[in-house]
Amino acid sequence: MSDDRLRDELPARRGAARRLLRHPLAVVSLAVLVILIAGSLLAPFLAPQGPADSSLADAFAGPSPAHPLGMDSAGRDILSRLLHGGRNTLSGALIALALALALGVPAGLYAGYRGGWFDAAANWTVNLVMALPAMVVLLASRAILGPNVWVLMIVLGVLAAPSFFRLVRGIVANVRGELYVDAARVSGLSDTRIMARHVLTVVRGPIIIQTALVAGIAIALQAGLEFLGVGSGSEATWGAMLNEAFQNIQRAPALLLWPGLALGLTNAALVLLAAALRDVLEDRTGLQTGRVRRRATTPAPPPGTGTVPSAGTGPAERADLLSLREVRVAYAQHDGTDKEVVHGVDLDVRRGEIVGLVGESGSGKTQTAFSVLGILPEGGRLSTGSILVTGREIAGLAEREHRALRGTTVAYIPQEPMSNLDPAFTVGSQLAEPMRQILRLSRREAAERAVELLRQVEVPAPEQVVRRYPHEISGGMAQRVLIAGAISCDPALLIADEPTTALDVRVQAEILDLLRRLREERGLGVLLVTHNLGVVADLCDRVAVMNQGRVVENGTAEQVLHDPQDPYTRSLLAAVLDSAPVREPWRPRPTRSVSA
């Protein structure tokens, strides 16, 4: 078990199952559903007789040892029909629910995450289907397709799919802009894996509740159709039992009790169990409990050995690690024109060198970095220019090829560390996932390497930290986790976007020391995007100053900071308050005494 403690899914599910069984409403509702489903599945063995076997001489007979619930108007055993009816009713509802989930959830995920023409077409189709009255469509389907209840449940599944689509699409459209989704993209995960792992986790709670509601509606509609006599009539169902009981309500009103009770208990148990399950899955306060057991870890192989590829061997070896020439970034406007935000940037980063990209907010620093990563926001594109990464031209690469570079060749350290970690997964799970996909490590190897990476970035007690969720660690530790994730697949180039902005001064100094040490140990090239000239003076070898989308000055850190040539650079340095005179301490003015 200790070797698999980073298996986030298994411990989470086991913990959720234990907490679910401690939830009173969940236990009661689960017990009711188990009894109903088990009784329906085992109907051929539990029923006293066949559901269609009748004896007119025993019509309306009361309960007896042979027939615990009595007989109906045709002399058929009520318990037998109730058990077999549950089998047919629940199976039909399951068909409708499964079809609705299969159509609605994947379509909602894709439309919400990708948008575009599929989103527009899917929304138009969903609006059309939702405008149709369900009962009228079912009655028309019965007239066209016949009285087969299974066919009607397939039609109902198609009619119920839009409810899942709209629910999922609305949530995903809001989630896709979250920073932890962008961080997952930059780490090299595919869109399918991001949707399955990060996005689907956010919508699972609403899906669970919607599933219970749709299941209840499917059961109720099926029973309603059978009650109206729309079904085949030859099968025992709870709706057919209600129909038969209603016809004899004056003579034997008790016949309504058993099918009505079965329908009511099923729907109530579904809703209560779904609510309890949603609460248990969303509540993570109890997941970090118990004593943490220590285990020996296997040190990760050094760069260039074992299963981890080296960043400094093979065809990647060349003078310039990153080379930008005449890079321009533009955004499409509503009137069909393009607005250029980066104008002909030239920039170089050599192996083992830290280059600062400096400028005020809106100067184009982050847009330049995003053009290298291939993650420009929607509407943005690299209009012209050349970007060489380890000697390879990446301008104009397809998304699939660009994704292959992220994590392995180019890695990204974002700002706002807490927002770039998915709150639904443990730290260790988020570190291990890219290594399992990109480096093809086993679950155990990725778990061991995650612990070792946290140790390399000086996280105390890494064996415990890997089991924690983002809300259980500090901002400084979260930034170290992001740095560990960035170097997890041994990239050649790190792009750090304001990595110390959200941290206090002491933690900032520790992070800068960490970046400096990683540069020395691994030979990394670092492009540091920042507006903090103090960070530039402390860490950078060379500096490029940006203003309004252009590089206005480029040189060594000593040259730019001590002998700036461009007026904008001088204005930036003049804005630093280090050389400002110290203010006199505030003293209250003496008060005048007023003589009488």
C-alpha positions in Angstrom: 0.0 0.0 0.0 2.8 2.4 0.8 4.2 2.0 -2.7 0.9 3.1 -4.2 0.1 6.0 -1.9 0.1 8.4 -4.9 -2.7 6.4 -6.5 -5.1 9.3 -6.0 -8.1 7.7 -7.4 -8.1 4.5 -5.3 -7.6 6.1 -1.8 -10.1 8.8 -2.7 -12.7 6.3 -3.7 -12.1 4.1 -0.7 -12.3 7.1 1.6 -15.5 8.3 -0.2 -17.0 4.8 0.2 -16.3 4.7 3.9 -17.8 8.2 4.5 -20.8 7.3 2.4 -21.5 4.3 4.6 -21.3 6.6 7.6 -23.9 8.9 6.1 -27.3 8.0 7.7 -29.5 9.1 4.7 -27.1 7.4 2.3 -27.2 4.1 4.2 -31.0 4.1 4.4 -31.5 5.1 0.7 -28.8 2.6 -0.4 -30.5 -0.2 1.6 -33.8 0.6 0.0 -32.4 0.6 -3.5 -30.4 -2.6 -2.9 -33.6 -4.4 -1.7 -35.6 -3.1 -4.7 -33.0 -4.0 -7.3 -32.0 -7.3 -5.7 -35.7 -8.3 -5.5 -36.2 -7.4 -9.1 -33.1 -9.2 -10.3 -34.0 -12.3 -8.3 -37.7 -12.2 -9.2 -37.7 -15.6 -10.9 -36.4 -17.2 -7.7 -38.3 -15.1 -5.1 -41.7 -14.8 -6.7 -44.3 -17.4 -5.5 -45.6 -17.8 -9.0 -45.3 -16.4 -12.5 -46.4 -12.8 -13.0 -49.1 -13.9 -15.6 -50.4 -17.0 -13.7 -54.0 -16.4 -12.6 -56.8 -18.1 -10.8 -60.1 -16.3 -11.1 -61.4 -18.1 -8.1 -58.8 -16.3 -6.0 -59.5 -12.8 -7.4 -59.1 -10.1 -4.7 -58.1 -12.7 -2.2 -56.3 -11.2 0.9 -52.8 -12.0 2.2 -52.0 -15.6 3.0 -48.8 -17.6 3.6 -48.7 -18.7 0.0 -49.5 -15.1 -1.3 -48.1 -12.6 1.3 -49.5 -9.5 -0.5 -52.7 -11.1 -1.7 -54.2 -11.4 -5.2 -55.3 -8.9 -7.8 -58.6 -8.7 -9.8 -57.4 -11.5 -12.2 -56.3 -13.8 -9.4 -52.6 -13.0 -10.0 -50.1 -12.9 -7.1 -49.3 -9.3 -6.3 -45.8 -10.0 -4.9 -44.9 -11.9 -8.1 -46.1 -9.0 -10.3 -44.4 -6.4 -8.1 -41.0 -8.2 -8.3 -41.2 -8.9 -12.0 -42.7 -5.4 -12.6 -39.7 -3.8 -10.9 -37.4 -5.8 -13.2 -39.2 -4.4 -16.3 -39.7 -0.8 -14.9 -36.1 -0.4 -13.7 -34.6 -1.9 -16.8 -36.5 0.5 -19.0 -35.5 3.5 -16.9 -31.9 2.3 -17.0 -31.9 2.2 -20.8 -33.3 5.8 -21.0 -30.7 7.0 -18.4 -27.7 5.3 -20.1 -28.6 6.7 -23.5 -29.1 10.2 -22.1 -25.7 10.1 -20.3 -24.0 8.6 -23.3 -25.3 11.4 -25.6 -25.4 14.4 -23.3 -22.3 14.2 -21.2 -19.5 13.7 -23.9 -21.2 16.2 -26.2 -21.5 18.8 -23.4 -17.8 18.3 -22.4 -16.6 18.7 -26.0 -18.8 21.7 -26.8 -18.0 23.5 -23.5 -14.2 22.8 -23.8 -13.7 23.4 -27.5 -16.5 25.7 -28.6 -16.6 26.5 -32.3 -18.9 25.1 -34.9 -19.7 21.9 -32.9 -20.9 24.0 -29.9 -23.1 26.1 -32.2 -24.6 23.1 -34.0 -25.1 21.1 -30.7 -26.8 24.1 -29.1 -29.2 24.5 -32.0 -30.0 20.7 -31.9 -30.5 20.7 -28.1 -32.8 23.7 -28.3 -34.9 22.0 -30.9 -35.2 18.8 -28.9 -36.0 20.6 -25.7 -38.8 22.5 -27.4 -40.6 19.2 -28.1 -43.2 18.1 -25.5 -41.9 14.7 -24.2 -45.3 13.0 -23.5 -46.6 14.0 -27.0 -43.5 12.7 -28.6 -43.7 9.4 -26.7 -47.4 9.0 -27.6 -46.5 9.7 -31.3 -43.6 7.2 -31.1 -45.9 4.6 -29.7 -48.3 5.1 -32.6 -45.5 4.8 -35.2 -43.1 2.3 -33.6 -45.6 0.2 -31.7 -46.3 -0.4 -28.0 -42.9 -1.8 -27.2 -41.8 -0.1 -23.9 -38.1 -0.6 -24.6 -38.4 1.4 -27.8 -40.2 4.2 -26.0 -37.4 4.3 -23.4 -34.9 4.8 -26.1 -36.9 7.7 -27.4 -37.1 9.0 -23.8 -33.3 8.7 -23.5 -32.8 10.9 -26.6 -35.3 13.5 -25.2 -33.5 13.5 -21.8 -30.0 13.9 -23.3 -30.2 17.8 -23.7 -30.6 18.2 -19.9 -27.2 16.6 -19.4 -25.7 18.5 -22.3 -26.8 22.0 -21.1 -25.7 21.3 -17.5 -22.3 20.0 -18.5 -21.6 22.5 -21.2 -22.4 25.5 -19.0 -20.0 24.4 -16.2 -17.2 23.3 -18.6 -17.4 26.7 -20.5 -16.6 28.4 -17.2 -14.0 25.9 -16.1 -11.9 25.9 -19.3 -10.5 29.3 -18.5 -9.2 28.2 -15.1 -5.5 28.5 -14.6 -5.1 24.9 -13.5 -6.5 23.8 -16.9 -4.0 26.0 -18.7 -1.3 24.5 -16.4 -2.3 21.0 -17.4 -2.1 21.9 -21.1 1.3 23.4 -20.7 2.5 20.2 -18.9 1.8 18.3 -22.1 -1.5 16.6 -21.2 -3.8 16.0 -24.1 -7.2 17.7 -24.3 -8.9 14.3 -23.8 -7.0 13.6 -20.7 -7.6 17.1 -19.3 -11.3 16.8 -19.9 -11.5 13.3 -18.3 -9.3 14.2 -15.4 -9.7 17.8 -14.5 -12.9 19.1 -16.1 -15.1 16.0 -15.6 -14.2 16.2 -11.9 -15.8 19.6 -11.6 -19.1 18.5 -13.2 -19.4 15.1 -11.5 -21.5 16.5 -8.6 -24.1 18.1 -10.7 -24.1 15.1 -13.0 -24.9 12.8 -10.1 -27.8 14.9 -9.0 -29.1 15.2 -12.6 -28.8 11.4 -13.0 -31.0 10.9 -10.0 -33.6 13.3 -11.3 -33.6 11.9 -14.9 -33.8 8.4 -13.5 -36.8 9.4 -11.4 -38.4 11.1 -14.4 -37.8 8.0 -16.6 -39.4 5.7 -14.0 -42.3 8.1 -13.6 -42.9 8.6 -17.3 -42.7 4.8 -18.0 -45.2 4.2 -15.2 -47.4 7.0 -16.6 -47.4 5.5 -20.0 -48.3 2.0 -18.7 -50.9 3.6 -16.4 -52.5 5.2 -19.5 -52.4 1.9 -21.3 -49.8 3.0 -23.8 -47.4 0.2 -23.1 -47.6 -3.3 -24.5 -49.9 -4.5 -21.7 -48.4 -8.0 -21.8 -45.5 -7.3 -19.4 -45.8 -6.8 -15.7 -44.8 -3.3 -14.7 -45.5 -1.0 -11.8 -47.4 1.3 -14.1 -49.6 -1.6 -15.4 -50.3 -2.5 -11.8 -51.4 1.0 -11.1 -53.7 0.9 -14.1 -55.3 -2.3 -12.9 -55.6 -1.0 -9.3 -57.2 2.2 -10.5 -59.8 0.4 -12.4 -60.8 -1.5 -9.2 -60.2 1.3 -6.7 -63.7 1.2 -5.3 -63.6 -2.6 -4.6 -59.9 -3.0 -3.6 -58.2 0.4 -2.9 -55.3 -1.5 -1.3 -54.1 -2.6 -4.7 -52.7 1.0 -5.2 -50.5 0.7 -2.2 -47.8 -1.7 -3.4 -46.9 -0.3 -6.8 -47.3 3.3 -5.5 -45.0 2.5 -2.6 -42.4 0.9 -4.8 -42.4 4.0 -7.2 -42.2 6.5 -4.3 -39.5 4.6 -2.4 -37.4 4.2 -5.6 -37.5 7.9 -6.5 -36.9 9.1 -3.0 -34.0 6.7 -2.5 -32.4 7.8 -5.8 -32.6 11.5 -4.9 -31.3 11.1 -1.3 -28.5 8.7 -2.3 -27.4 11.1 -5.1 -27.4 14.1 -2.7 -25.3 12.1 -0.1 -22.9 10.9 -2.8 -22.4 14.4 -4.1 -21.7 15.7 -0.7 -19.2 12.9 0.1 -17.3 13.4 -3.1 -17.1 17.2 -2.8 -16.2 17.1 0.9 -12.4 16.6 1.2 -11.9 17.6 4.8 -11.7 14.0 5.9 -9.3 12.7 3.3 -6.1 13.8 5.0 -6.4 11.7 8.1 -4.4 9.1 9.9 -0.7 8.7 10.5 1.6 9.2 7.6 4.0 6.2 7.2 7.5 6.8 6.0 9.0 4.8 3.2 12.3 4.6 1.4 12.3 6.3 -1.9 14.4 5.6 -4.9 16.3 8.6 -6.1 15.4 9.7 -9.6 17.9 8.9 -12.2 20.1 11.9 -13.1 19.5 13.7 -16.4 20.8 11.7 -19.3 20.5 8.2 -17.7 17.8 5.6 -17.1 14.3 6.2 -18.5 14.5 10.0 -18.2 15.7 11.8 -21.4 18.5 14.2 -21.1 18.0 17.8 -22.1 21.5 18.3 -23.3 22.2 15.4 -25.6 21.4 14.5 -29.2 20.2 16.9 -31.8 19.1 19.5 -29.2 22.8 20.5 -28.7 23.3 24.0 -30.1 24.5 27.4 -29.0 21.1 29.0 -28.8 18.4 27.2 -26.8 15.7 29.7 -27.8 15.8 32.1 -30.6 13.0 34.5 -31.6 13.3 36.6 -34.8 10.7 39.2 -35.8 7.9 37.6 -33.7 4.6 39.3 -34.1 1.4 38.3 -32.2 -2.0 39.5 -33.4 -5.6 39.1 -32.2 -8.7 39.0 -34.5 -11.2 41.8 -34.0 -15.0 41.7 -34.4 -14.7 43.9 -37.5 -12.5 41.3 -39.2 -9.2 43.2 -38.7 -6.2 42.1 -36.7 -4.8 44.0 -33.7 -1.1 43.4 -33.3 0.1 43.3 -29.6 3.7 42.1 -30.1 5.8 43.9 -32.8 8.8 42.2 -34.2 10.5 40.8 -31.1 14.1 39.4 -31.3 15.2 37.4 -28.3 17.8 34.7 -27.4 18.2 32.3 -24.5 21.3 30.2 -24.3 21.8 26.9 -22.4 22.5 27.6 -18.7 21.5 31.3 -19.0 18.7 33.2 -17.3 17.3 36.0 -19.4 14.9 38.5 -17.9 12.0 39.8 -20.0 11.1 43.0 -18.3 8.3 45.6 -18.7 5.2 47.0 -17.2 1.8 45.3 -17.4 0.5 45.3 -20.9 4.0 45.5 -22.5 3.6 42.2 -24.3 5.9 40.0 -22.1 3.4 37.3 -21.4 2.1 37.3 -25.0 5.7 36.7 -26.2 6.1 33.8 -23.7 2.8 32.3 -24.7 3.8 32.4 -28.4 6.7 30.1 -27.5 4.5 27.8 -25.6 1.8 27.8 -28.2 -0.9 28.7 -25.7 -2.0 32.1 -26.9 -5.6 32.9 -25.7 -8.5 32.4 -28.0 -8.3 34.7 -31.0 -4.5 35.2 -30.7 -2.1 33.9 -33.3 1.6 34.2 -34.3 1.2 36.3 -37.4 4.8 36.3 -38.6 8.2 35.5 -37.3 10.5 32.6 -36.5 10.8 30.7 -33.2 13.6 28.2 -32.9 13.7 25.9 -29.8 16.8 23.7 -29.6 17.3 24.3 -33.3 13.8 23.3 -34.4 11.4 25.8 -36.0 8.1 25.7 -34.0 6.3 28.6 -35.5 3.2 27.3 -37.2 3.4 23.8 -35.6 0.1 21.9 -35.2 -1.3 21.7 -31.7 -0.4 18.0 -31.5 3.3 18.7 -32.3 3.4 21.7 -30.0 2.0 19.6 -27.2 4.8 17.1 -27.6 7.3 19.9 -26.8 5.6 21.0 -23.6 7.0 19.5 -20.5 9.8 17.6 -22.3 11.6 20.5 -24.1 9.9 23.6 -22.9 8.3 23.9 -19.4 6.2 26.6 -17.8 6.1 28.0 -14.3 3.0 30.2 -13.9 2.3 32.9 -11.4 -0.5 32.5 -8.8 0.5 29.0 -7.7 -2.7 28.1 -5.8 -4.9 28.8 -8.9 -2.7 26.5 -11.1 -3.2 23.4 -9.0 -6.5 21.5 -9.4 -8.2 21.4 -6.0 -9.8 18.0 -6.8 -6.5 16.1 -6.8 -3.6 15.6 -4.5 -0.2 17.2 -5.1 1.4 13.9 -5.8 -1.3 12.9 -8.3 -0.8 16.1 -10.3 2.9 15.7 -10.3 2.8 12.0 -11.4 0.2 12.4 -14.2 2.4 14.2 -16.8 5.3 11.8 -16.0 3.1 8.8 -16.6 1.8 10.1 -19.9 5.0 11.8 -21.3 7.8 9.6 -19.9 5.6 6.4 -19.8 6.6 5.7 -16.2 4.7 3.2 -14.2 2.4 4.4 -11.4 5.0 3.3 -8.8 7.9 4.9 -10.7 6.0 8.2 -11.1 5.1 8.2 -7.4 8.7 7.7 -6.3 9.9 10.4 -8.8 7.3 12.8 -7.5 8.6 12.5 -4.0 12.2 12.9 -5.1 11.3 16.0 -7.2 9.7 17.6 -4.1 12.8 16.8 -2.2 14.9 18.5 -4.9 12.9 21.7 -4.7 13.4 21.6 -0.9 9.8 20.8 0.1 10.0 19.5 3.7 8.5 16.1 4.4 7.7 15.3 0.7 6.2 11.9 1.6 3.5 13.8 3.4 3.0 16.6 0.9 2.3 14.3 -2.0 -0.8 13.1 -0.1 -2.1 16.6 0.5 -4.6 18.7 -1.5 -3.6 22.2 -2.7 -5.7 23.9 0.0 -3.6 22.1 2.6 -0.3 23.7 1.6 1.1 27.2 1.7 1.6 29.5 -1.3 5.3 29.2 -1.2 5.1 25.4 -1.1 2.6 25.4 -4.0 5.1 27.4 -6.0 7.7 24.8 -5.3 5.3 22.1 -6.4 4.8 23.9 -9.7 8.6 24.2 -10.2 8.9 20.5 -9.4 6.2 19.8 -12.0 8.0 22.0 -14.5 11.3 20.1 -14.2 9.6 16.6 -13.9 10.2 15.6 -17.5 13.7 17.2 -17.7 13.0 20.1 -20.1 15.8 22.2 -21.6 14.0 25.5 -21.3 12.0 27.0 -18.4 9.6 29.9 -19.0 8.8 31.4 -15.6 6.0 34.0 -15.7 6.2 36.2 -12.6 7.0 33.2 -10.4 7.4 35.3 -7.2 4.6 37.8 -7.5 2.2 36.2 -5.1 4.8 35.4 -2.5 6.2 37.3 0.5 9.7 38.6 0.4 11.4 35.8 2.3 9.7 33.1 0.2 10.6 35.1 -3.0 14.3 34.9 -2.0 14.0 31.1 -1.5 12.3 30.6 -4.9 15.0 32.7 -6.6 17.8 30.7 -4.9 16.0 27.5 -6.0 15.8 28.6 -9.7 19.5 29.6 -9.5 20.4 26.2 -8.1 18.4 24.3 -10.7 20.1 26.3 -13.5 23.5 25.3 -12.1 22.7 21.6 -11.5 20.7 20.9 -14.7 22.1 23.4 -17.2 18.6 24.9 -17.8 18.0 27.9 -19.9 15.4 30.2 -18.2 13.2 32.9 -19.6 12.0 34.9 -16.7 9.0 37.1 -17.3 8.8 39.8 -14.7 8.3 43.4 -13.9 10.4 43.3 -10.7 13.8 44.8 -11.4 15.0 43.6 -8.0 14.5 40.0 -9.2 16.3 40.8 -12.5 19.3 42.2 -10.6 19.5 39.2 -8.3 19.0 36.4 -10.8 19.3 37.3 -14.5 22.4 37.2 -16.7 20.9 39.2 -19.6 17.8 41.4 -19.8 15.4 42.4 -22.6 13.2 45.4 -21.9 9.8 45.5 -23.5 7.5 48.5 -24.1 4.3 48.5 -26.0 5.0 45.1 -27.6 8.6 45.9 -28.7 12.0 45.1 -27.2 13.5 48.5 -26.7 16.7 47.4 -25.0 18.7 44.2 -24.8 22.0 43.5 -23.0 23.7 42.1 -19.9 22.0 42.7 -16.6 24.8 44.9 -15.4 24.7 47.0 -18.6 20.9 47.5 -18.6 20.6 48.2 -14.9 23.6 50.5 -14.5 23.9 52.1 -17.9 20.5 52.1 -19.6 20.3 53.5 -23.1 16.6 53.7 -23.8 14.5 56.4 -22.1 11.8 53.8 -21.2 14.4 51.7 -19.3 15.6 54.8 -17.5 12.0 55.6 -16.5 11.6 52.0 -15.1 14.7 52.3 -13.1 13.7 55.8 -11.9 10.5 54.3 -10.6 12.4 52.0 -8.2 12.2 53.6 -4.7 15.5 52.1 -3.4 17.3 55.4 -3.9 14.5 57.6 -2.7 15.2 59.7 0.5 13.8 58.3 3.7 10.7 60.0 4.9 10.7 61.8 8.2 8.7 60.0 10.8 5.2 61.5 11.3 4.8 63.6 14.4 1.5 65.1 15.6 1.3 68.9 15.4 1.4 70.7 18.8 -1.9 71.8 20.0 -2.5 75.4 21.0 -3.7 76.1 24.4 -6.8 78.3 24.5 -6.7 80.8 27.4 -9.9 81.8 28.9 
